[in-house]
Amino acid sequence: MTPLTQRPVCTPIHYINVRSESLPELAETERWTRPQPRRCKSSIASPFLKYPDFPIKIQCPHCSQFVTTDVRYRNGACTYLLASGLLVTTVILFWVPFYLKATKDAKHVCPHCSNNLGIKHRLG
């Protein structure tokens, strides 16, 4: 699995038994300390994340839910470029790029709050 499709893994916070030798009054006793919490390694939506053209599991920055994105396909520069090229060369097949998902931009949307998370552009 790629890091984008994995569920975030967080290690639980454990209490560590530490012998306190720096303090003379607590030298013979044990005290329990809590370490600093570790940050989870998760996929959080950001403008620098390269989105694929299929749904991914991600944490929405708007509603803070872990969701699988909805992908909506929109006509983009690649669609219009191929359509104009087919119009010039074949005149009849210019409509084909408008029906293929492979030529469209993929827009990732949170299914919980319906906010835009990112777009995968075919060109650029």
C-alpha positions as semicolon CSV with decimal commas, in nm:
position;residue;x (nm);y (nm);z (nm)
1;M;0,000;0,000;0,000
2;T;0,107;0,351;-0,063
3;P;0,123;0,601;0,224
4;L;-0,186;0,778;0,088
5;T;-0,407;0,470;0,117
6;Q;-0,290;0,350;0,457
7;R;-0,483;0,421;0,773
8;P;-0,283;0,648;1,008
9;V;-0,095;0,452;1,270
10;C;-0,044;0,606;1,611
11;T;0,139;0,434;1,889
12;P;-0,045;0,453;2,220
13;I;0,104;0,664;2,495
14;H;0,254;0,443;2,762
15;Y;0,360;0,546;3,104
16;I;0,727;0,479;3,155
17;N;0,879;0,374;3,484
18;V;1,179;0,600;3,542
19;R;1,415;0,587;3,836
20;S;1,485;0,936;3,954
21;E;1,852;0,954;4,045
22;S;1,886;1,325;3,989
23;L;1,676;1,410;4,295
24;P;1,825;1,272;4,620
25;E;1,490;1,253;4,804
26;L;1,342;1,042;4,524
27;A;1,653;0,835;4,456
28;E;1,516;0,519;4,618
29;T;1,164;0,551;4,485
30;E;1,026;0,508;4,144
31;R;0,812;0,767;3,982
32;W;0,593;0,741;3,678
33;T;0,630;0,996;3,401
34;R;0,432;1,049;3,088
35;P;0,634;1,105;2,769
36;Q;0,547;1,369;2,515
37;P;0,272;1,249;2,279
38;R;0,387;1,139;1,936
39;R;0,233;1,290;1,630
40;C;0,038;1,058;1,405
41;K;0,166;1,002;1,056
42;S;-0,147;1,048;0,851
43;S;-0,254;1,183;0,518
44;I;-0,392;1,528;0,575
45;A;-0,520;1,726;0,281
46;S;-0,284;2,001;0,179
47;P;-0,222;2,207;-0,132
48;F;0,114;2,031;-0,177
49;L;-0,033;1,679;-0,181
50;K;-0,045;1,524;-0,528
51;Y;-0,386;1,367;-0,564
52;P;-0,440;1,055;-0,778
53;D;-0,741;1,002;-1,002
54;F;-0,901;0,744;-0,769
55;P;-1,057;0,780;-0,420
56;I;-0,813;0,796;-0,128
57;K;-0,843;0,780;0,249
58;I;-0,754;1,116;0,399
59;Q;-0,829;1,344;0,692
60;C;-1,045;1,636;0,590
61;P;-0,899;1,968;0,714
62;H;-1,249;2,121;0,735
63;C;-1,438;1,861;0,943
64;S;-1,137;1,661;1,079
65;Q;-1,295;1,330;0,980
66;F;-1,104;1,040;0,824
67;V;-1,291;0,981;0,499
68;T;-1,259;0,819;0,159
69;T;-1,286;1,101;-0,092
70;D;-1,553;1,125;-0,358
71;V;-1,401;1,182;-0,701
72;R;-1,587;1,402;-0,945
73;Y;-1,458;1,427;-1,300
74;R;-1,461;1,764;-1,478
75;N;-1,357;1,867;-1,827
76;G;-1,012;2,025;-1,817
77;A;-0,739;2,147;-2,046
78;C;-0,649;1,794;-2,158
79;T;-1,010;1,727;-2,264
80;Y;-1,035;2,043;-2,473
81;L;-0,688;2,001;-2,624
82;L;-0,762;1,647;-2,740
83;A;-1,106;1,746;-2,867
84;S;-0,962;2,031;-3,074
85;G;-0,690;1,800;-3,210
86;L;-0,948;1,539;-3,308
87;L;-1,168;1,808;-3,463
88;V;-0,882;1,921;-3,686
89;T;-0,773;1,570;-3,785
90;T;-1,093;1,362;-3,803
91;V;-1,381;1,616;-3,781
92;I;-1,613;1,338;-3,658
93;L;-1,446;1,205;-3,339
94;F;-1,399;1,535;-3,153
95;W;-1,664;1,432;-2,891
96;V;-1,474;1,124;-2,765
97;P;-1,256;1,303;-2,500
98;F;-1,572;1,441;-2,335
99;Y;-1,686;1,086;-2,249
100;L;-1,352;0,943;-2,126
101;K;-1,254;0,974;-1,758
102;A;-0,889;0,939;-1,860
103;T;-0,893;1,286;-2,020
104;K;-1,079;1,470;-1,741
105;D;-0,953;1,638;-1,423
106;A;-1,033;1,454;-1,097
107;K;-1,177;1,671;-0,818
108;H;-1,158;1,520;-0,466
109;V;-1,450;1,613;-0,237
110;C;-1,514;1,525;0,129
111;P;-1,833;1,312;0,146
112;H;-1,903;1,432;0,500
113;C;-1,890;1,814;0,459
114;S;-1,881;1,843;0,074
115;N;-1,575;2,070;0,076
116;N;-1,317;2,058;-0,202
117;L;-0,998;1,879;-0,092
118;G;-0,795;1,900;-0,410
119;I;-0,781;1,850;-0,786
120;K;-0,568;1,628;-1,005
121;H;-0,511;1,810;-1,332
122;R;-0,425;1,600;-1,637
123;L;-0,207;1,877;-1,776
124;G;0,006;2,076;-1,539
